[in-house]
Amino acid sequence: MDISEQICVSEVTTNVTSAAAAELIKEIGIPPCPAVLAEFMAESNRDEPDFRRLSHLINKDVALAASVLKTINSPFYGLTKKARTVQDALALLGLRETSRLIAGLLLRRAFASSQSPAMYEFWDASSRVAMIAAYLARELDVIRLDEAHTFALFRDCGVPVLLTRYPEYESLLAMTRCENERRRSEIERSRYGFDHALVSATLAQTWHLPTDMWQSIRIHNLYDQPAFQADPNWARAAPLIAVALLAEQLHRIHRGTYDSSVWATEEAFITEIIGPMNDRLEPLGNDIANLLDQ
């Protein structure tokens, strides 16, 4: 029996850290939660968090502190007041939002040892899609900006894990580039016994992302399946998935890799969750193109 068979739908959406998921972590080597993130979240969860200690934790990592400020001051976040220090960032974003931002910024670093073209391409696209998702969350007012950014970054973080563990995975990725994620997941399950969504959700939970976040990540590639639309986590997951799909489509348009066959299924779902996009796609695309080119 493979791992995907051991983890049924109800178990997947309630507890990724089952015996089967523990086996998955051991088998493919999911990166552990970074110490700075674990310490930050432990302090922020105290009844009276020490903001000076929280700022110090981030400032100890000069590159992380710079990335935090660069990200929240980007035009995609659209903050009217700019953060000059990490303390400013904490005040502007809040503890929960900052912890999610840190998790996302540390994610790419966890795979820094791999310099393959496929890995670079993945992270380049992933970071851009996440920033677009943050912008869409602000413009469409569907979900929180930080949630959109974090979800878009982590939903496919199983891909770099699989690229690192299985050399042949790069060809699978290339082969399914113009297909929807569900098709890629089917091939992954037949080949490895699990899919990238399960790996992504397991990493997200290991890194202490909120329960509803990693549960949404677990089912994000099955958005068009009736059985999963009946899942108790669906109402929470649907807007996260819809915003990420729209962000990905706008990124494809910007890169000139638009594929109508993939978009047809995605558009129907986005319309159901967010509303019609026909009249908004072009102006949103123009805005995002301007932001990406800055």
N, C-alpha and C positions, 0 to 999 in steps of 0.2 A: 504493500500500500504506500503510495507516495504522500508527500506532505500535504498537497492540496486536498487529497481525499480525507486525510485525518482531520482537517479543519473545516467543519461545516459552516454554512452561512451564518447561523445564529452565533456560533462560537467566534467566528472571525470578527463580527461586529460588536462583541462584548469583551473579548479577552484574547489579544494577539499573543500574550505570553503564556500560551499553553505549552504542554510538553512538545508538541509538534513544532511550534514556533521557536522554542528553545533549541530544538534540533536544527532548525533553519539557521539560527544565529551561529551555532557551532560549526555548521557545515560550510557556510560561505563567508564567514568573517565580517559581520556587520561592525562598523567602527563604534567604539564605546562613546558614551557621552563625554564631551570635553570637560576637564576639571573646572574651567572658568564658568562654563554654563551651569554645571551642577552647583557650584558655590553661589552663583548669582541667584539661581532659583530657590535654593535653600534659604538664603537671606531674605529674598523678596516675599517668601511665604510665611515669614515670622509675623507675629501680631503687630510688632512695631519695627519694621525694617529700618536699618541704618543706611540712609542714603549716601553718607560719606563713604561707607565701606563698599557700597554697590558701585559708586563712581570709581573708587580705587581699584576694584576688581577689573573693571574695563580698562582703566588707564594703565594698568600694569602691562597690558598687551597693546603696544603702541599702534600696531597695524589694525587691530580690532577697533580701537578707539577712533582712529582716522576713518575707518570704513563706516562706523556708526554715524559719524557726523556727515560724511559724504552722502550716505544713503538718505537720511532724513531731510537733508538740505537740497536734495535733487528736485527738479521740477515735477517729477512724477508724484511726489508726496504733497506738493502744493501748499506747504505750510507758510502762513503769512509772516511768521516770525522765525528767523533763522537761529539755529543752535550754534553757539560758539564753543561750548564746552560739553563734556559728557553729562555734567549736572544739568545743563540746559536741556539736553536730549531726554533725560529722565523726567524732567518737569513737563516737557512738551508731549511726550509719548505716554508716560505712565509705566509702571513696573511690568505689567503683563505684556504690553506692546513691545517694550524694550527687550524683554527676555526672548520673545519670538524673533525679533530682528537679529539678536545675537546668534540665536540658533541657526538662522538662515545664512548669516555671514560666515559662521564656522563650518557650515556644511561642505562648501567647496574645498576648504583647507584640509578636511579629513581625507581627501583623495589627491592631495598635492603630489604624491609620489608618482602618479601616472601622468605622463605627458603625451599620450597618444592623440592623434588628430581627432579621433572619434570622441574622446573625453573632452578635449578643448571645445569642439563643436557643441557638445551637449551642454556644457556649462555656460557657454556664450549665449546660446538660445534660451536656456533655463533662466538665467539672470535677467535677460531682456523681457521674457514673458512675465516674470514675476513683477517687474517694475510696471509693465503695462497693466497687469491685473490690479496693482495698487491704484493706478490712475483711474481705471474703470470703476473700481469700488467707490472712489470719491465722486466721479462724475454721475454714476448711475444710482448711487445711494442704496445699494442692495445689501452689502455686507460691510464690515469694518475694513478699513484700508490695510491694517496690519495683518488681519486674517487672510485677506486675499493674497498678499505678498508671501506670507508663510506657506499657505496651502499650495500656491503655484510652484514654489521652490521645492517643497518636500514631496509632492504627489508622485513624481517620477524619480526620486533619489535612489530607488532600487536599481535604476539603469547603470549608474557608475559602479555600484557594488557588483553587478553582474559582469560589467566590462572588465573589472579588475580580477574577478574570480575565474571567468571563462573566456579564454582568448577568442573562441569562435563566435562569441556573442556579438561581436562587431558586425559580422556578416548578417546575422539575424536582424540587427537593428537597421542595416542598410536595406535589406530585403523588404522590411515592413514599413519603411519610411512613408510611403504613400497610402498606407492602409490605416484604419482606425485602431485604437489601442486594444480593443477587444480581440481583434485578430492576432495581434502580437502576443497578447496574454495567452491565447489558446495554444500558440506554438510553444511558448515558454513552458506552459504546464505539461505539454506532451513531451518536451525535451528534458526538462529539469525536475518536474514534479511540483513546481510552484511558479508564480508569475511575479513580475516586477512590482505590482501593486502590493502584494503581501510583504515583499522585502521592504518597500518604502514605508508601509505602515509599521512594520516591526522596528525599523530604524527610528521612525518618528516617536514611537512609544518609548524606546530605549533612551531617547534624548529628552524625555519628559514633556513632550508636547501634550496639550490638553486632550482628554479622551475623545471628545467629539471631533477633534481635528484628525487624529490618526484613524478613527473609525471612518471618517469621510474619505481619507486617502485610500483606505482598504477597498472601497467600492467605487472609486472614481472612474475606473475603466469599464464599468458595467452600467453606466447611466441610462442606456437605452433598453435595459432588460426589465420586463414587468415584475419579475420576482423580487428584484432588488429595489424597485420603486415602492414595494410594499414593506420594505425594511423599516423598523422603527427609527433608524437614524437618517432616513431619506430626507425628511423635511429640513434637517440641518445641513446635510451634505449637498443637496441640490443647488442652492445658490453659489456655494463655493466652487462646485464643478462647472456651473454655467459660466461664471466670470472667468475662470481659468481657460475654458474652451474658447471663449470669445477673445481673450488675450492672445491665445495661440493663433487663432485665425488672423487677427490683425497683424501679428508678427509675420505670418506667412505672406500676407499681402505686401507688407513692407519689404520683405526679402525677394518678392517675385516668385514665390513657390506655392501660390494658391492652387488648391485642388478641389474642384467642384464636387467630386464624388464623396470626399471626406466631409466637406462642409455641409452637404445636404442633410445628413443625419444630425450633425452638431447643431445646425441652424434650427431644426425642428425642436430640439430640446431647449436651446437657449430661448427661443420664442415662447415656449411653454412656461419657463421659469422667470425670465426677465421681461419678456415682451418682444414685439416685432423689432427687428434691427435693420430692416431694409433701408429706411430713410436715415438711419444714424450711422451706418457702417462707414460711409465715405467721410463724413465730417470727423468722426472719431479717428479714422485712419489717418486723415490729414494732420490732426492734432498730435497723434502719436509719432508720426513721421518727423514732425518738427521737433518734438522732444528728444527723439532718438538721435537726431542729427546735430543736437546742440553740443 
